[in-house]
Amino acid sequence: MRRVVFLAILLCATTAQAVQFTGSQTGANTWTYNVTVDPLDNYSVCQPNTTITINGLTGVTAAAGPTSSDNPNPGLVAIQLAWTAAVTNGGTTVVFTHVGLGSGNFGTPFHINGFTITATATSGAGSFATSGFEKDGTCPTQDLDITGTVPAPSTTPLVVPSVPALTPAALLALGIVLSIVALVALRR
């Protein structure tokens, strides 16, 4: 029974990311971004600064660091808001930079909200990459950096990725596992 339940959990498990970076167009010329830091994750531990870089932009005129954080330690909120923003490459790249101390390794997720980009462009997609998110420990630690696509002022269309369908073999395997779990539960 334990092996079957473990197998079912293993087959149905999804992998969690260490940090999430999300955004949306929040005004005619404004895009706003938020960072979610997962439990026990940190940044600027093994390197002096952490960056979030968004490329492929069009017409960016300004950018600003975050405006709020729900970090569980009120004393660390000011540290969470200490990000600077730089518009580079003629308004096609924005780099958000945090220098110094990181998140504090909390047991619950917290958010750093309100990174903004202002531009004279329509909404499309920008590519982003983080550098400096990691687990605490002796350096080098477990790298938790991510890359992806977010809504941004860009001429590149935003393509929402589709959820891949399960193959017939995967559906069959899932059906078998769930049937075995149900059969074992009924026998009890």
VOLOFI-584639 format. One record per residue: x, y, z of N, C-alpha, C, O in turn; residue number from 0; residue in one letter. Coordinates in Angstrom, 1 decimal. Example, Ala and Ser with C-alpha at 12.3 -4.5 7.8 and 13.67 -1.06 7.14 Angstrom:
13.2|-5.7|7.8|12.3|-4.5|7.8|13.2|-3.3|7.8|14.2|-3.3|8.5|0|A
12.8|-2.2|7.1|13.7|-1.1|7.1|12.9|0.0|7.9|13.4|1.1|8.0|1|S
END
This chain:
0.8|-1.2|0.0|0.0|0.0|0.0|0.9|1.3|0.0|0.7|2.2|-0.8|0|M
1.9|1.3|0.9|2.7|2.5|1.0|3.5|2.7|-0.3|3.6|3.9|-0.8|1|R
3.9|1.6|-1.0|4.7|1.8|-2.2|3.7|2.3|-3.3|4.2|3.2|-4.1|2|R
2.5|1.9|-3.4|1.6|2.3|-4.4|1.2|3.8|-4.2|1.2|4.6|-5.1|3|V
1.0|4.2|-2.9|0.7|5.6|-2.7|1.9|6.5|-3.0|1.8|7.5|-3.6|4|V
3.1|6.0|-2.6|4.3|6.8|-2.9|4.5|6.9|-4.4|4.9|8.0|-4.9|5|F
4.2|5.8|-5.2|4.3|5.8|-6.6|3.3|6.8|-7.2|3.7|7.6|-8.1|6|L
2.1|6.8|-6.7|1.1|7.7|-7.2|1.5|9.2|-6.9|1.3|10.1|-7.8|7|A
2.0|9.5|-5.7|2.5|10.8|-5.4|3.6|11.2|-6.3|3.7|12.3|-6.8|8|I
4.6|10.3|-6.5|5.7|10.6|-7.3|5.3|10.9|-8.8|5.8|11.8|-9.4|9|L
4.4|10.1|-9.3|3.9|10.3|-10.7|3.1|11.6|-10.8|3.2|12.3|-11.9|10|L
2.4|12.0|-9.8|1.6|13.2|-9.9|2.3|14.5|-9.4|1.7|15.6|-9.5|11|C
3.5|14.4|-8.9|4.2|15.5|-8.3|4.6|16.5|-9.4|4.9|16.1|-10.6|12|A
4.6|17.8|-9.1|5.1|18.8|-10.0|6.3|19.4|-9.4|6.4|19.5|-8.2|13|T
7.2|20.0|-10.2|8.3|20.6|-9.7|8.0|22.1|-9.4|7.3|22.7|-10.2|14|T
8.5|22.6|-8.3|8.3|24.0|-7.9|9.5|24.8|-8.3|10.7|24.3|-8.3|15|A
9.3|26.0|-8.7|10.4|26.9|-9.0|10.8|27.6|-7.7|10.0|27.8|-6.8|16|Q
12.0|28.1|-7.7|12.5|28.8|-6.5|12.0|30.2|-6.5|11.8|30.7|-5.4|17|A
11.8|30.9|-7.6|11.4|32.3|-7.6|10.5|32.4|-8.8|10.7|31.7|-9.8|18|V
9.5|33.3|-8.6|8.6|33.5|-9.8|8.7|35.0|-10.1|8.8|35.9|-9.1|19|Q
8.7|35.4|-11.3|8.7|36.8|-11.8|7.5|36.9|-12.7|7.5|36.3|-13.8|20|F
6.5|37.7|-12.3|5.3|37.9|-13.1|5.0|39.3|-13.4|5.5|40.2|-12.6|21|T
4.2|39.6|-14.4|3.9|41.0|-14.7|2.7|41.1|-15.6|2.2|40.2|-16.1|22|G
2.3|42.4|-15.7|1.1|42.7|-16.6|1.1|44.2|-16.9|1.8|45.0|-16.2|23|S
0.4|44.5|-17.9|0.3|45.9|-18.3|-0.8|46.5|-17.3|-1.9|46.0|-17.3|24|Q
-0.4|47.5|-16.5|-1.3|48.0|-15.5|-1.8|49.5|-15.8|-2.6|50.0|-15.1|25|T
-1.4|50.0|-16.9|-1.8|51.3|-17.4|-1.5|51.5|-18.9|-0.9|50.6|-19.5|26|G
-1.9|52.6|-19.4|-1.7|52.8|-20.9|-0.2|52.7|-21.2|0.1|52.1|-22.3|27|A
0.7|53.2|-20.4|2.1|53.2|-20.7|2.9|52.5|-19.6|4.1|52.7|-19.5|28|N
2.3|51.7|-18.7|2.9|51.2|-17.5|2.8|49.6|-17.4|1.7|49.1|-17.7|29|T
3.9|49.0|-17.1|3.9|47.5|-16.9|4.4|47.4|-15.4|5.4|48.0|-15.1|30|W
3.8|46.5|-14.7|4.2|46.3|-13.3|4.6|44.8|-13.1|3.9|43.9|-13.6|31|T
5.6|44.6|-12.3|6.1|43.2|-12.1|6.3|42.9|-10.6|6.5|43.8|-9.7|32|Y
6.1|41.6|-10.3|6.2|41.2|-8.9|7.1|39.9|-8.8|7.2|39.1|-9.8|33|N
7.8|39.8|-7.7|8.7|38.7|-7.5|8.1|37.9|-6.3|7.8|38.5|-5.3|34|V
8.0|36.6|-6.4|7.7|35.7|-5.3|8.9|34.9|-4.9|9.5|34.2|-5.8|35|T
9.4|35.0|-3.7|10.5|34.2|-3.2|10.0|33.1|-2.4|9.2|33.3|-1.4|36|V
10.3|31.9|-2.8|9.8|30.7|-2.1|10.5|30.4|-0.8|11.5|31.0|-0.5|37|D
9.9|29.6|0.1|10.5|29.3|1.4|11.9|28.9|1.3|12.4|28.1|0.5|38|P
12.7|29.5|2.3|14.1|29.2|2.5|15.0|29.5|1.3|16.1|29.1|1.3|39|L
14.5|30.4|0.4|15.3|30.8|-0.7|15.8|32.2|-0.4|15.3|32.9|0.5|40|D
16.9|32.6|-1.0|17.6|33.8|-0.7|18.2|34.4|-2.0|18.1|33.8|-3.1|41|N
18.8|35.6|-1.9|19.5|36.1|-3.0|20.7|37.0|-2.5|20.7|37.4|-1.3|42|Y
21.6|37.3|-3.4|22.8|38.0|-3.0|23.6|37.4|-1.9|24.1|38.1|-1.0|43|S
23.7|36.1|-1.9|24.5|35.3|-0.9|25.9|35.1|-1.4|26.8|35.4|-0.7|44|V
26.0|34.5|-2.6|27.3|34.1|-3.1|27.9|35.2|-4.1|29.0|35.0|-4.6|45|C
27.1|36.2|-4.4|27.6|37.2|-5.3|27.1|38.5|-4.7|26.1|38.5|-4.0|46|Q
27.7|39.6|-4.9|27.4|40.9|-4.2|26.1|41.5|-4.6|25.5|42.3|-3.9|47|P
25.6|41.2|-5.8|24.3|41.7|-6.2|23.4|40.7|-6.9|23.9|39.7|-7.4|48|N
22.2|41.0|-7.0|21.2|40.2|-7.7|20.6|41.0|-8.8|20.2|42.2|-8.5|49|T
20.3|40.5|-10.0|19.7|41.2|-11.0|18.5|40.5|-11.6|18.5|39.3|-11.6|50|T
17.6|41.3|-12.2|16.5|40.8|-13.0|16.6|41.7|-14.3|16.4|42.9|-14.2|51|I
16.9|41.0|-15.4|17.1|41.7|-16.7|16.0|41.4|-17.6|15.7|40.2|-17.8|52|T
15.3|42.4|-18.2|14.3|42.2|-19.2|14.8|42.8|-20.5|15.1|43.9|-20.6|53|I
14.8|41.9|-21.5|15.3|42.3|-22.9|14.2|42.3|-23.9|13.1|41.8|-23.6|54|N
14.5|42.8|-25.1|13.5|42.8|-26.2|12.4|43.8|-26.1|11.3|43.6|-26.6|55|G
12.7|44.9|-25.4|11.7|45.9|-25.1|11.7|47.0|-26.2|12.7|47.1|-27.0|56|L
10.7|47.8|-26.2|10.6|48.9|-27.2|10.1|50.2|-26.5|9.1|50.1|-25.7|57|T
10.8|51.3|-26.8|10.3|52.6|-26.3|10.3|52.8|-24.8|9.5|53.6|-24.3|58|G
11.1|52.1|-24.0|11.1|52.3|-22.6|11.7|53.7|-22.3|12.8|54.1|-22.7|59|V
11.0|54.4|-21.5|11.4|55.8|-21.1|11.8|55.9|-19.6|12.6|56.8|-19.2|60|T
11.3|54.9|-18.8|11.7|54.9|-17.3|11.4|53.6|-16.7|10.7|52.8|-17.3|61|A
12.0|53.3|-15.6|11.8|52.1|-14.8|12.1|52.4|-13.4|12.8|53.4|-13.0|62|A
11.4|51.7|-12.5|11.6|51.9|-11.0|11.5|50.6|-10.3|10.9|49.6|-10.7|63|A
12.2|50.6|-9.1|12.2|49.4|-8.3|10.9|49.2|-7.6|10.0|50.0|-7.8|64|G
10.8|48.2|-6.7|9.6|47.8|-6.1|9.0|48.9|-5.1|9.8|49.7|-4.6|65|P
7.7|48.8|-4.8|7.1|49.7|-3.9|6.6|49.1|-2.6|6.3|49.8|-1.7|66|T
6.5|47.7|-2.6|6.0|47.1|-1.4|6.6|45.6|-1.3|7.0|45.0|-2.3|67|S
6.6|45.1|0.0|7.0|43.8|0.2|6.2|43.3|1.5|6.0|44.0|2.4|68|S
5.8|42.0|1.4|5.2|41.4|2.6|6.1|40.4|3.3|5.7|39.4|3.8|69|D
7.4|40.8|3.3|8.4|40.0|4.0|7.9|39.8|5.5|7.6|40.8|6.1|70|N
8.0|38.6|6.0|7.5|38.4|7.4|8.2|39.2|8.5|7.7|39.4|9.5|71|P
9.4|39.6|8.2|10.2|40.4|9.2|10.1|41.9|8.7|10.7|42.3|7.8|72|N
9.3|42.7|9.5|9.1|44.1|9.1|10.5|44.8|9.0|10.6|45.8|8.2|73|P
11.5|44.4|9.7|12.8|45.0|9.7|13.5|44.8|8.3|14.4|45.5|8.0|74|G
13.1|43.8|7.6|13.7|43.5|6.3|13.0|44.1|5.1|13.5|44.1|4.0|75|L
11.8|44.7|5.3|11.1|45.3|4.2|11.9|46.4|3.5|11.9|46.4|2.2|76|V
12.6|47.2|4.2|13.4|48.3|3.6|14.5|47.6|2.7|14.8|48.2|1.6|77|A
15.1|46.5|3.1|16.1|45.8|2.3|15.4|45.3|1.1|16.0|45.3|0.0|78|I
14.2|44.8|1.2|13.5|44.2|0.0|13.2|45.2|-1.0|13.1|44.9|-2.2|79|Q
13.1|46.5|-0.6|12.7|47.6|-1.5|14.0|48.3|-2.1|13.8|49.2|-2.9|80|L
15.1|47.8|-1.7|16.4|48.5|-2.1|16.9|48.0|-3.5|18.0|47.6|-3.6|81|A
16.0|48.0|-4.5|16.4|47.7|-5.8|16.5|49.0|-6.6|15.7|49.9|-6.4|82|W
17.4|49.0|-7.6|17.5|50.2|-8.5|17.1|49.7|-9.9|17.1|48.5|-10.1|83|T
16.8|50.6|-10.7|16.4|50.2|-12.1|17.2|51.1|-13.1|17.4|52.3|-12.9|84|A
17.6|50.4|-14.1|18.4|51.1|-15.2|17.8|50.7|-16.5|17.6|49.6|-16.8|85|A
17.6|51.8|-17.4|17.1|51.6|-18.7|18.4|51.7|-19.6|19.1|52.7|-19.6|86|V
18.7|50.6|-20.4|19.9|50.6|-21.2|19.6|50.2|-22.6|18.4|49.9|-23.0|87|T
20.6|50.3|-23.4|20.5|49.9|-24.9|19.4|50.6|-25.6|18.6|50.0|-26.4|88|N
19.3|51.9|-25.4|18.3|52.7|-26.1|16.9|52.4|-25.8|16.0|52.5|-26.7|89|G
16.6|52.0|-24.6|15.3|51.6|-24.2|14.8|50.2|-24.5|13.6|50.0|-24.6|90|G
15.7|49.3|-24.8|15.4|48.0|-25.2|15.7|47.0|-24.1|15.3|45.8|-24.1|91|T
16.3|47.4|-23.0|16.7|46.6|-21.9|16.4|47.3|-20.6|16.7|48.5|-20.5|92|T
15.9|46.6|-19.5|15.8|47.2|-18.2|16.5|46.2|-17.3|16.2|45.0|-17.3|93|V
17.3|46.7|-16.4|18.0|45.9|-15.4|17.6|46.4|-14.0|17.9|47.5|-13.6|94|V
17.0|45.5|-13.2|16.7|45.8|-11.8|17.8|45.1|-11.0|18.1|44.0|-11.2|95|F
18.4|45.9|-10.1|19.6|45.4|-9.4|19.4|45.6|-7.9|19.0|46.7|-7.4|96|T
19.7|44.6|-7.1|19.7|44.6|-5.6|21.1|44.3|-5.2|21.7|43.3|-5.5|97|H
21.7|45.3|-4.4|23.0|45.1|-3.9|23.0|44.8|-2.4|22.2|45.4|-1.7|98|V
23.7|43.8|-2.0|23.8|43.5|-0.6|22.8|42.4|-0.1|22.4|41.5|-0.9|99|G
22.5|42.5|1.2|21.7|41.4|1.9|20.5|40.9|1.1|20.0|41.7|0.3|100|L
20.2|39.7|1.3|19.1|39.0|0.6|17.8|38.9|1.4|17.4|39.9|2.1|101|G
17.1|37.8|1.2|15.7|37.7|1.7|15.5|37.3|3.2|14.6|37.7|3.8|102|S
16.5|36.5|3.7|16.3|36.2|5.1|15.9|34.8|5.4|15.7|34.4|6.5|103|G
15.7|34.0|4.3|15.4|32.5|4.5|14.1|32.2|5.3|14.3|31.6|6.4|104|N
13.0|32.7|4.9|11.8|32.5|5.7|11.1|31.2|5.3|11.3|30.7|4.2|105|F
10.3|30.6|6.2|9.6|29.3|5.9|8.4|29.5|5.1|7.8|28.5|4.8|106|G
8.0|30.7|4.8|6.8|30.9|3.9|7.2|31.8|2.8|8.2|32.6|2.9|107|T
6.5|31.7|1.7|6.8|32.6|0.5|6.5|34.0|0.9|5.6|34.3|1.7|108|P
7.2|35.0|0.3|6.9|36.4|0.4|7.1|37.0|-1.0|7.6|36.4|-1.9|109|F
6.6|38.3|-1.1|6.5|38.9|-2.3|7.2|40.3|-2.3|7.3|41.0|-1.3|110|H
7.8|40.7|-3.4|8.4|42.0|-3.6|7.6|42.5|-4.8|7.8|42.1|-5.9|111|I
6.8|43.6|-4.6|5.8|44.0|-5.6|6.1|45.4|-6.1|6.7|46.3|-5.4|112|N
5.7|45.7|-7.3|5.7|47.0|-7.8|6.9|47.5|-8.6|7.1|48.7|-8.8|113|G
7.7|46.5|-9.2|8.7|46.9|-10.1|8.0|47.5|-11.3|7.0|46.9|-11.8|114|F
8.4|48.6|-11.9|7.6|49.2|-13.0|8.5|49.6|-14.2|9.7|49.9|-14.1|115|T
7.9|49.5|-15.4|8.5|50.0|-16.6|7.5|50.9|-17.2|6.3|50.6|-17.3|116|I
8.0|52.1|-17.7|7.1|53.0|-18.4|7.6|53.1|-19.9|8.8|53.2|-20.1|117|T
6.7|53.0|-20.8|7.2|53.0|-22.2|6.1|53.6|-23.1|4.9|53.6|-22.8|118|A
6.5|54.0|-24.3|5.5|54.4|-25.3|5.5|53.3|-26.4|6.0|53.5|-27.5|119|T
4.9|52.2|-26.0|4.8|51.1|-26.9|3.5|50.3|-26.5|2.9|50.5|-25.5|120|A
3.2|49.3|-27.4|2.1|48.5|-27.1|2.6|47.2|-26.3|3.8|47.0|-26.3|121|T
1.7|46.5|-25.7|2.1|45.4|-24.9|2.4|44.2|-25.8|1.7|43.9|-26.8|122|S
3.5|43.6|-25.5|4.0|42.4|-26.2|4.7|41.5|-25.2|4.2|41.3|-24.1|123|G
5.9|41.0|-25.6|6.6|40.1|-24.7|8.0|40.5|-24.6|8.7|40.9|-25.5|124|A
8.5|40.4|-23.4|10.0|40.6|-23.1|10.6|39.3|-22.5|9.9|38.6|-21.8|125|G
11.8|39.1|-22.7|12.5|38.0|-22.2|13.2|38.4|-20.9|13.8|39.5|-20.8|126|S
13.1|37.6|-19.8|13.8|38.0|-18.6|14.7|36.9|-18.1|14.5|35.7|-18.5|127|F
15.7|37.3|-17.3|16.6|36.4|-16.7|17.0|36.9|-15.3|17.2|38.1|-15.2|128|A
17.1|36.1|-14.3|17.6|36.5|-13.0|19.0|36.0|-12.8|19.4|35.0|-13.5|129|T
19.7|36.7|-11.9|21.1|36.3|-11.6|21.3|36.6|-10.1|21.2|37.7|-9.7|130|S
21.5|35.6|-9.3|21.8|35.8|-7.9|20.8|35.2|-6.9|21.0|35.3|-5.7|131|G
19.7|34.5|-7.4|18.8|33.8|-6.5|19.4|32.5|-6.2|19.9|31.8|-7.1|132|F
19.4|32.1|-4.9|20.1|30.8|-4.5|19.6|30.4|-3.1|19.0|31.1|-2.4|133|E
20.0|29.2|-2.7|19.9|28.7|-1.4|21.1|29.2|-0.6|22.2|29.3|-1.1|134|K
20.9|29.4|0.7|22.0|29.7|1.6|22.9|28.5|1.8|22.5|27.4|1.6|135|D
24.1|28.7|2.2|25.1|27.6|2.5|26.4|28.1|2.0|26.6|29.3|1.7|136|G
27.3|27.2|2.0|28.7|27.5|1.5|28.6|27.7|0.0|28.0|27.0|-0.7|137|T
29.3|28.8|-0.4|29.3|29.1|-1.8|30.2|28.1|-2.6|31.2|27.8|-2.0|138|C
29.9|27.6|-3.8|28.6|27.9|-4.5|27.5|27.1|-3.9|27.6|26.0|-3.4|139|P
26.3|27.7|-3.9|25.1|27.1|-3.4|24.2|26.6|-4.6|24.6|26.7|-5.7|140|T
23.0|26.2|-4.2|22.1|25.8|-5.2|21.6|27.0|-6.0|20.9|27.8|-5.4|141|Q
21.9|27.0|-7.3|21.4|28.1|-8.1|19.9|28.0|-8.4|19.4|27.0|-8.8|142|D
19.2|29.1|-8.1|17.8|29.1|-8.3|17.3|30.1|-9.4|16.1|30.5|-9.4|143|L
18.3|30.6|-10.2|17.9|31.6|-11.2|17.0|31.0|-12.3|17.0|29.8|-12.6|144|D
16.2|31.9|-12.8|15.2|31.4|-13.8|15.2|32.4|-15.0|15.8|33.5|-15.0|145|I
14.7|31.9|-16.1|14.5|32.7|-17.3|13.0|32.5|-17.8|12.4|31.5|-17.4|146|T
12.5|33.4|-18.6|11.2|33.3|-19.1|10.7|34.5|-19.9|11.6|35.3|-20.4|147|G
9.4|34.6|-20.1|8.8|35.6|-20.9|7.7|36.3|-20.1|7.0|35.6|-19.4|148|T
7.6|37.6|-20.1|6.6|38.3|-19.4|6.0|39.4|-20.3|6.6|39.8|-21.3|149|V
4.8|39.8|-20.0|4.2|40.9|-20.8|5.1|42.1|-20.6|5.6|42.4|-19.5|150|P
5.3|42.8|-21.7|6.3|44.0|-21.6|6.0|44.9|-22.8|5.3|44.5|-23.8|151|A
6.5|46.1|-22.8|6.4|47.0|-23.9|7.3|46.5|-25.0|8.6|46.6|-24.9|152|P
6.8|45.9|-26.0|7.6|45.2|-27.1|6.8|45.0|-28.3|5.5|45.0|-28.3|153|S
7.5|44.8|-29.4|6.8|44.5|-30.7|6.7|43.0|-30.8|6.0|42.5|-31.8|154|T
7.3|42.2|-30.0|7.2|40.8|-30.0|5.9|40.3|-29.4|5.6|40.7|-28.3|155|T
5.1|39.6|-30.2|3.8|39.2|-29.6|4.0|38.2|-28.4|4.9|37.4|-28.4|156|P
3.1|38.4|-27.4|3.1|37.6|-26.2|2.4|36.3|-26.6|1.2|36.3|-27.0|157|L
3.1|35.2|-26.5|2.5|33.8|-26.8|2.4|33.1|-25.4|3.3|32.9|-24.7|158|V
1.1|32.8|-25.1|0.9|32.1|-23.9|1.1|30.6|-24.2|0.5|30.0|-25.0|159|V
2.1|30.0|-23.4|2.4|28.6|-23.7|1.2|27.7|-23.4|0.5|27.9|-22.4|160|P
1.0|26.7|-24.2|-0.1|25.8|-24.0|0.4|24.7|-23.0|1.6|24.4|-22.9|161|S
-0.6|24.2|-22.3|-0.2|23.1|-21.4|-0.1|21.8|-22.2|-1.1|21.5|-22.9|162|V
1.0|21.1|-22.1|1.1|19.9|-23.0|0.1|18.8|-22.6|-0.1|18.6|-21.4|163|P
-0.5|18.2|-23.6|-1.4|17.1|-23.3|-0.7|15.9|-22.9|0.5|15.7|-23.4|164|A
-1.3|15.1|-22.1|-0.7|13.8|-21.7|-0.7|12.9|-22.9|-1.7|12.8|-23.6|165|L
0.3|12.1|-23.1|0.4|11.2|-24.2|-0.6|10.0|-23.8|-0.9|9.8|-22.6|166|T
-1.0|9.2|-24.7|-1.8|8.0|-24.4|-1.2|7.1|-23.4|-1.8|6.6|-22.5|167|P
0.1|6.9|-23.5|0.8|6.1|-22.5|0.8|6.7|-21.1|0.6|5.9|-20.2|168|A
1.0|8.0|-21.0|1.0|8.6|-19.7|-0.4|8.6|-19.1|-0.6|8.4|-17.9|169|A
-1.5|8.8|-19.9|-2.8|8.6|-19.5|-3.1|7.2|-19.0|-3.7|7.0|-17.9|170|L
-2.6|6.2|-19.7|-2.8|4.8|-19.3|-2.1|4.6|-18.0|-2.7|4.0|-17.1|171|L
-0.9|5.0|-17.8|-0.1|4.8|-16.6|-0.8|5.5|-15.4|-0.9|4.9|-14.3|172|A
-1.3|6.7|-15.6|-2.0|7.5|-14.6|-3.3|6.7|-14.2|-3.6|6.6|-13.0|173|L
-4.0|6.2|-15.2|-5.2|5.5|-14.9|-4.9|4.2|-14.1|-5.7|3.9|-13.2|174|G
-3.9|3.5|-14.4|-3.5|2.3|-13.7|-3.2|2.6|-12.3|-3.6|1.9|-11.4|175|I
-2.4|3.6|-12.1|-2.0|4.0|-10.7|-3.2|4.4|-9.9|-3.3|3.9|-8.8|176|V
-4.0|5.2|-10.4|-5.2|5.7|-9.7|-6.2|4.5|-9.4|-6.8|4.4|-8.4|177|L
-6.3|3.6|-10.4|-7.1|2.4|-10.2|-6.6|1.5|-9.0|-7.3|1.0|-8.2|178|S
-5.2|1.3|-9.0|-4.6|0.5|-7.9|-4.8|1.2|-6.6|-5.2|0.5|-5.6|179|I
-4.7|2.5|-6.5|-4.9|3.3|-5.3|-6.3|3.1|-4.8|-6.6|2.8|-3.7|180|V
-7.3|3.2|-5.8|-8.7|3.1|-5.4|-9.0|1.7|-5.0|-9.7|1.5|-4.0|181|A
-8.4|0.7|-5.6|-8.7|-0.7|-5.3|-8.1|-1.0|-3.9|-8.8|-1.7|-3.1|182|L
-6.9|-0.5|-3.6|-6.3|-0.8|-2.3|-7.2|-0.1|-1.2|-7.4|-0.6|-0.1|183|V
-7.7|1.2|-1.5|-8.5|1.9|-0.5|-9.8|1.1|-0.3|-10.3|1.1|0.8|184|A
-10.4|0.6|-1.3|-11.7|-0.2|-1.2|-11.5|-1.5|-0.4|-12.4|-1.9|0.4|185|L
-10.3|-2.1|-0.5|-10.1|-3.3|0.2|-10.0|-3.1|1.7|-10.3|-4.0|2.5|186|R
-9.6|-1.9|2.1|-9.5|-1.6|3.5|-10.9|-1.4|4.0|-11.1|-1.2|5.2|187|R
END
